[in-house]
Amino acid sequence: MTTPALPRFAVVAAGAMGSAVANRLTAAGCTVYTSLDGRSEATRQRAKEAGMIDVPLVDMVAKANWILSILPPRDALSFAEKIRDAAARSGNKPRVFADCNAVNPETAKRIAGVFAGTGIRFIDAAIIGEPSKDGYDPTFYASAAAENGDVLDEFAAFSKYGLKVSPLKGQGVGVGDASAVKMSYAGIYKGTVGSYTTMILATAEALVTELSMSQPAVLDRIVRTVPPMLPRAYRWVGEMEEIADFVGGREGDVYRGLARVYERVGKSLDGDQADVDVLKRFVEDAKNTQRK
């Protein structure tokens, strides 16, 4: 009996999440391609450690039968268009394109529309959680149009290759539903972290003392969530803007404001460090208060 061939993946990009996903797949024996044109040395090193194979984009499209797009949300649509165009030029095409980015449902539908009539199947996937590590994997929530239910089932079966997939099914479920879960979750979690950050940057020193007395659980959450946010703040700008469009109306302005907060933190991290220093000092003061 012939053993079925393992799926061939492409994962773009080889950031913290993408390389962790690739590492799970290569550990299971799968081939994972990527394209590192213009990427930093740190990204190239992550890709190498994850066992990813660097090829030009057109070759990646020709070789892979599953493409997992794991990018900053601002790049999600343009990347899908690049894949469509590369497939048209090469004459070969992937079977499935899974958009795994933090985009709102309407953006997910626009990305799905990129592949209409191309023969490339589309899955709306949304990753919730941190990059994989020992004993832990994030969850891929996934939905698809009714006619792509078979590839959704196939995607769900990739648990045997190390991916934790939760398919969304049922009457009326389709493209956009997985992205809606991501938007709602991120709006709560990252929205809360953004609120903490906003108030710390505008605060009086007595806030640590008051929180330690009246809201110790909130202070503990600040200690646990603000430091890991700092290097990711620039990535969360686009995510907040996607959530703002998801919420809609004037209520969405809350998240547009949080996008500016994360933009401010990201610029501080790359610049004078003043705002970052304020946040770090607050967290250290909080830890010292907790020890007393």
Residue, then its C-alpha position, 0 to 999 in steps of 0.5 A: m500500500t502506497t503511503p500518501a505524500l505529505p502536504r507541502f507548505a509555504v509559510v510567509a512570513a518567517g516571523a516569530m509565529g510563522s517560524a514556530v508554525a513551520n517548526r511544528l510542520t517540519a518536525a512532523g516531516c513536512t516540507v515548508y518553503t518560504s521566501l526571504d527576499g528583503r528579510s532581515e538576518a534575524t528572520r533568516q536565522r529563524a527560518k533556518e532553525a525552523g527547517m524552512i527552505d528559502v526559494p523565490l516567490v514564484d518557485m514557492v508558489a509552484k512547489a507548495n500545495w498549501i500556503l499559510s499567510i502569517l503577516p502583519p494585517r496591512d500586508a495580507l491583501s497585497f500578499a494574496e495578490k502576489i500569490r495569485d499573480a505568481a501562480a498565473r505566471s508560473g502555470n502552477k498553483p497551490r491547492v489552498f491559500a489560508d489567510c491566518n492574519a488578524v484582519n476583519p471579516e470584510t478584509a477576509k472576504r476581499i482576500a477570498g475574492v482575490f482567488a475567485g476563478t483561479g482554482i485556488r481554494f480559500i480558508d479564512a483562518a485566525i490564530i489565537g495565542e502565542p507562538s508554539k513552545d514546549g507543551y503549548d500551541p496556539t489555535f487556528y480557528a478556521s472557516a470556509a465557504a460551503e463549497n470548500g468544506d472538504v479542504l476545511d476538513e483537511f486543514a483540521a486534520f493537520s493536527k497530525y502535523g502539529l497544528k491545533v485547528s478548530p474548524l467553524k461549521g454549521q448553517g450560514v458559517g463561511v468566510g469571515d467567521a474565523s476572522a470575527v472570532k479573532m477580532s473579538y478576542a484581540g479587541i478584548y485582550k489587546g484592547t485591555v493592554g492598550s488601555y493599561t498602556t494609555m493610562i500608565l503614560a498619562t498617570a500619576e505615580a500614586l497609581v501603583t499604590e492605589l492599584s495594589m490596594s484596590q485592584p491587585a488583580v489588575l496590577d498583576r495583569i499589567v505586570r504580566t501583559v505590558p512587557p511582552m507587548l513592547p516589541r510587538a506594539y508596531r504589529w498591533v497598530g494594523e490589528m487595532e485598525e482592523i478591529a476599529d473597522f470591525v466594530g464600526g461607527r463612532e465606537g470603532d474610534v476607541y480602537r483607532g485611538l489604541a492604534r495610535v497608542y501602539e504606534r507611539v510605543g513602537k516609535s519610542l522603542d525605535g527612538d528616544q525610549a522615553d515612553v518605553d522607559v515610563l512603562k518599564r519603570f511602572v512595571e518595576d514599581a508594581k513588582n516592588t510593591q507586590r513583593k512588600 
